[in-house]
Amino acid sequence: MSIVESENLTDNEPDQIPVVPSAPMGNGDSIPTAFDPKQLRAGRLQRLRAMMAEEGYAALVLFDPNNQRYATGSRNMFGYFLRNSTRYVYVPLEGPIILFEYPGSAHVSTWLETIDEARTSKVVWSAVNQRDGMSSDPFGVEIAELVKEHGRGNKKVGLDRCALNLARALEAQGLDVYDCMQDTLHCRRIKTPEEIACLAQSMAASEAAVAEVEAAIKPGITENELFAIMYGEVIRGGGEFIETRLLSSGPRTNPWFNEASDRKIRPGELVALDTDTIGCHGYYSDFSRTFHVGPGKPSAYQREIYRMAYDQVHHNMGLLKPGMSYREIADKAWKIPDRFIDRRYPSIIHGVGMHGETPLVAHHMDFDKFSKDGVLEPGMVVSVESYIGEVGAADGVKLEEEVLITETGIEKLSRYPFNDELLK
């Protein structure tokens, strides 16, 4: 058993989990690398309930597995419940937290101190047996009874996602139903010290996976083989899954967003990847690198576009500080040369937590289409994006760094080295 345990072990009671206090890294930086799992859960729940009080919610009914995990630390068949919204957690502002679980699996989570009671989901079969009409009324009645018992007359209930019939069932019981997804994401934008430790551990494991990919790059290997190496190392490092298959080579690096294929890599090409990894403890690791395939040296054009991507990331990282508005970031961001604008990446920065989160800051020409203004705050974690590729060219370069917003500026979470040959 490792010195720092997962915050969601399923075969240990809470008092069997070693408690490791948060502490700075040995090199003197402020990013913690160890944490107390109970404090992690307590801190997140405290933030969630503070948001509920501020927004006037009597209770939330959470269907999204990420929000369930944020509120309680509970995880069960994560991929399945991303597809089937049939497991839910009742979180009142005051009162017991109740898990409505898939039949026979409550034991996975009932050891958690954040779960006061477990019941069987009323809607567990609705997605596969077309029982929506039969399950929605019992669901609505049960939640309404809980709100009446714990809500002190308040009838405002938040749903992060669910079928329309479930929302209508709650309204039929006299509850005031609101979409709370944006409120929960806004709450989650600031990371506790324990969450930052989780993000640091997730990043370290993802960097190790990328190192194995880089070491395996050679002519003749396929994109799929490289992606399999990365995925395998992610799992070995305690990670959970990779959200995308963004690993491409040669002419498939331009435009971006081509997914890993059975294409064989050839000498002199570029290989680009984006980690997009739900890593250990359920926390996201999101950085990108581009590599050159030997033997031989990169072309002048490959070095030119790599330097542009490098400059874009580092210029934009240099802007970031608490109190800076999102629109100001967009206005002051690195100016993309005209010939690369058509294939610009959709965002300059985006939030990072349990997945890609708020905020999303688009380029100045896209800001009003994709972004909402706000300000950077200490405790936010964001990824800084760059993609440089032009229409008609063979190569593209993807680079990205993940950083913590501190009281004075930033501290890097991603530390994977850049390619010296491409920077010459």
Summary of the structure (lengths in Angstrom):
residues: 424
radius of gyration: 22.9
end to end distance: 44.1
largest distance: 72.9
contacts: 1461
relative contact order: 0.11
helix: 38%
strand: 20%
